[in-house]
Amino acid sequence: MLIGIDASRTTVARRTGTENYALRLTRELLALGHDRAEYRFRLYFNHAPSPGLVDGHAERRVIPFPRLWTHLRLSWEMATRPPDLLFVPAHVLPLIHPRRSVVTVHDLGYLYYPEAHTRFQNAYLRWSTRYNARAAARVLADSQATRDDLARHYHIPAGKIVVVYPGRDEGLAPVTDPAALSTVRTRYGLAGRYLLHVGTLQPRKNLIRLLHAFASLFASGIEPPSSDLQLVITGKKGWLYDDLLAEIQKLDLAAKGRVVLTGYVPDDDLPALLSGALAFVFPSLYEGFGFPVVEAMSCGAPVVCSNASSLPEVAGDAALLVDPTDVASLAAALARVAADEGLRNDLRERGFRQASRFSWRQCAQQVLEVLEEVGRELD
């Protein structure tokens, strides 16, 4: 069986969750298929991948096109040189596609937080997700929460949706070298203890409430005025970023050095940042999976996170779960994790066990089983 994979998202320079999913899953699928003669792979790129980006035995088709690459250029490819089965891990099915097509739907956050997108983006996301879910022979969902959303909002039959949890970067581990930790602290201007958030700076990450919860620790006297505790917020700028800056100024957090905005953090710096954190805080209002939580656990950071959407599935019993809309509860969780070393140690050990549940090899094996099933059903 010739399996085509839309690999266009793997070449993005600054990859976020869905692009990393496409890259790591593609690599593992090629590794699994290496010794199985019944599978051949063809990867479709809109830009030439850098050397070594995707290793493994596969045909590579670089088919650049200026606009509407998926629906025009990839559709033409499907019409003229179709694979036996097409897998789209991080985008949308082309208008012309094989009957044997499988897609991953990562989340339906645009339905819950439409203000995070322009009107055009919202319309496209609604159309493309509905189209994906209805046109594909099978739909993969990153979590039970996403599966439930697809069934609830688009009435997709439950039997058509398969939950396959993404994996984790198994190279992530606690950084214990004092010099490496000190270098990263210096690079980002971190003076003392810090709580860390990682993710694109946009409204659904719930950072305004996090700022208020953090500020209340000082206003209430839980943290004294001389406290060295900082809140470190990393990630590239998203929609309504200026509102976040305004709130930091309003709460007088920047002037006192209590909030540090690092901007986008390269992958090489992230393990040390996570390892040095007093705790990782992720009060997101909605996530299709929540990769940063697993990354934090892998690096030994105790986790405080939201009890919304997929996050209880991802965190299991290895995090302090809080109502993300309740500032007082969030502040209480921050105060508790900052003060209780025994709790932090317990969360750290639970986090290692929870993170070990997520594997790209296991994810790829489950995806390959779905592809095999679709191939048999439509023979």
N, C-alpha and C positions, 0 to 999 in steps of 0.2 A: 504494500500500500504506500503510495506517495502522499506524504502529509505536507501540505503547505502551511507555513506560519508567517503571519504578518509581523515582521520584525522591525517595522518602521519606528517603533517607540524605543528600541534599544539603543539608538544612536544619539539620543538627546544628551546634551553636554551635562546639564545639571539635573540628574534624574531624581524624581520624587517616588512615592510609593508605587504607582502603577507602572512607571517605566522600569523600576527595579524588578518588579514582578515579571514583566515581559522578558527582561534580560536573563534573570536567574532561572526562570522556568524553562526558557528556550535552551539554555546551556545544559540543564539537567535532562531535558527530553533528548537532546542529541547524545548525551552520555549513555542514557538508557538504551537508545536504539543502536548504539555502535556495534554491538555483537549480535544484533537480531536482523537477519537477512530479510525478513518480511517487511521491514520498514525502511523507507527512504525519506529524506527530508529536503524540502526546498524552502529557503528563506527569502522573503521579499523585503527589500530595503528601498526607501526613497532617497537615501544618501548612502554613499559608500561607508561601511563600518571601518573603524580604525583597526589596524592589525591586532589580532589576538582578542578582539572584543567578544567574538563568539567562536570558540574553538569547537572542533568536532566535525565529523564527516557529514557534509550537507552541501547541496547545490545552492549557490548564492545568486540571486537575481537582483541587481541594482537597476531600478527603473525610475529614474528621476522624472519629475513632472512639476511644473510651476505652481499649479493650484488644483484643488479638489483631487489630490492624488488617489485617495481611496476609491471614490465613486467613479472617476474617469479612468485613470491609468491602471489601478489594480483591477477594476472591473474588466477592462480590455484584456488584461492578462488572464483573468479567469475565463473569459469568453474564448480566447485563442489557444491558451496552453494551460488548461485547468489541472490542478492536482486531483487526486482521488478524494481528498478531504482537506478542508481549510480550517485552521485554528487561528482565531483572533484573540490574543491575550489581553490587549489593552487599548482597544479602539472600537471601531464599528465595522460590521460586515459591509463589503462593497455591494453595490446594487446588483451586480451580476456575481453570483457565487455558486459553488457546487451545492447539490442537495445535502451532501454530507458536510455540514459546517457547524462548528462549535465556537462559542464566544464566552468570554468571562465578563460578567457585570460586577464591577467592584463596589458600587454604592449608588444610592438614589438620594444623595444629600441635597441635590438641587430642588427636590420636592419639599423638603423641610426648611431650607434656607435659600429661597429663590433670590433674595436680595444680594447674595454673594456673586451673582452672575448678571451680565447684561441681558436685556430682553431677548436679543438674538441668541445668545448662548443658552438661555433657558429653553427657548423654543427648540433649538437644535438638540439639546440634551434629552428633552422629553420625546422628541421624535426618534432620535437614534437609539435610545434605550428600549423604547417600545418596539421599534423595528428589529433591533437585535434579538430581543427576547422572543418575538413571534416568528422571525424568519429562520433562526438557527434550529438545527435538529436537537441540540442540547445546549443548556445554559449552565455555566459554572458560576457559583457565587462564593465570595470570600468568607461568608459567615452565614449563620442561621438568620441573623437579623436582616441581611440583604435578601436572602431567600424569601423570608416572610414579606418583605417590602414588595418584591416582584409579584408574589401571589396576591397581595392585598391591592396594590395600585394598578397592576396591569393584567390581573386575572390569568397569570401564566400557570398552567397545571403543575402541581407540586412534583409530579413524576418527571417533568421535563427539566427540573432544576436540581443540580447536584452541588452540595456544599463541599468545597475542597479548600481547606485552610492553606494559605501561603506558608512558605518556609521562613527561616531566619538566616542571617549571615552567620554561618558557623565559625567564621574567622573572628567574630567579635568575642572578646573576653576582657575581664578586668585588667586595667593597666595598673601595675604596681610599682613601676620604676619611678622613683621620686623626681628624677631629672625630667622625664617625659611629662609628668603631671605639672611640674613647675613651669616648664616651657609653655604649655597650653594656658596655664593661669596667667602668665605674663602676657602672652599674645592677646588675650581677651580682657585684660585689666581686672582680674578677679583677685580681691584682696583677702577674703576670708572664707567662711562657710557659704555655700550657695545652694539654692533650689534651682532646678533646671527644667525648662520647657523646650521641646524641639518640635518644629512644624511650621508650615507656611503661616504667615501672620494674616489671618482673615477672621471674620466674625464668628464662624462656627467653632473656632478653636477656643472661644469663650475667655479670651485674655483680659477683657475689661473686668469681668468678675474676679479673675485671678488677681489682678492688680489690687482690687478693693479688699480681697481676703488677705493678701500679703500686707497691705498698708495697715489693716486693722490689728495686726500683731504688734505694731509699734504704738498705735493709738491707744490700745487697751493696756499696754504695759507688759504684755506677755514677753515681748522682746524689748529690752531697755534701749534708751536713746543711743547708748554706746555700742550696741550690738553690731557685729560685723556681718550679719546675715544679709545676703544679696539674693535677688531673683534674676536669673539669667535667662533671657528669651532669645532663642536662636531661630533662624529661618529667613527665607526670602520674603520680601514685601508682597502682601496680597491686597485684596480689595479692602478699602476703608482703613488702610494703614495709618493715615493721618489722624483718625479718631483715636487710635491707640496712643500715638505720640501725645495728643492733646490730654488724654487722661493721665498719662505719666506726669506731665507738667502740672496738671491740676492737683494731683495728689502729692506733689513735691518729692517725688521719688528719685528722679534723675539728679537733681541738684545735690542730694545727699549721697549719691553713689549707690543707692540701694537697688536700682534696676539697671541692668546692663543689656543693651540690644546688640547682639554680635553680628547681625546679618547672616547671610548664608555661611554655614560652616562646612568646609571640605570634609569628605569622608575620613581622611587621615587623622583629623583632629577630634572627631566625634567620640571614639572610644575613651580617650583620656578625659574629655569633658564629662562624659557620663560616669566614668569611674570615680572622678573626684567630687561628684555631687553629693550633698547631704541627702537629697532625695530627688526623684524625677516626678514632675507634676504635669498631669495631662487631663485637664478638665473639659475636654472637647464635648460639644453638644451632639455631634454625630460623626461616626466613623464607619466605613465599610469593613475595616479590619483593625487598623491601629498599629502599624509597623513600629512606630517609636516606642511603644510600651514593651514589645518583645526585645528591641534593641537595648533598652535601658536594663531590663532584667538580665540580658546576656552579659552586660558589663558590671553587674553587681550593684546597680542603683536601686534602692528601695523605691517603690512606686506608689504614688497617690493618683488615682484616676477616676474619671466619671463612671457612673453606673448606667450610662445611656447607650443605646444602639448595640453595637457588637462588642463593646469594651469589656463587659463582664465575661463574655466567652473567651476573650484573649487573655484577660488578667487572671481568671480563675480565682483561687484563694490566695494569690500572691500579691495582692495590692490592697490598700485602703480605698474602698469604693465610696464615692460621695455623690450626692445629688448636685449636678453641675449648675443648677439654677439657684442653689441655696448658698449664698456667700458666707453665712455664719458657719455652716457645716464644713465648707471648704477651708475656712480659716481654722476651725477646730482641728481638722485633719493635718493641716500644715504645722500647727503648734505641737500637736502630738508627735508627729514624726521628727520634728526638729529637736524635741526634748528627750525622747525615749530611745536610747541607744539599743536597748534590748529589742524593741520593736523593729528598729532598722535592721538589726542582724537577722531577726526572724523573717522579715520580708525579703531580705537579700537571699537567704537560703531557699525560701519558697520560690523566689523569682527564677533562680537557676533551674529548679525542677520544672517550672511551668514553661520556660523558654525552650527546654529540651524537647517539648512535645511538637515543636514546629520545625519541619525539615523540608528543604527543597527537593531532596531525593524522594521523600514520601509523597510530597505534592505532585511531582512529575509522574510517579508511579500511578497515582490515582487519576491524573489527567489522561495518561496513556490508556488506562482501562476504559475511560469514557470514550476516547477516540476509537478504540477497538470495538466497543459496543455499538457505536453509531455506524461504523463500517460494516458490521455484521447485519444490523437491522435493515440497512438500506441496500444490501446486495441484491 
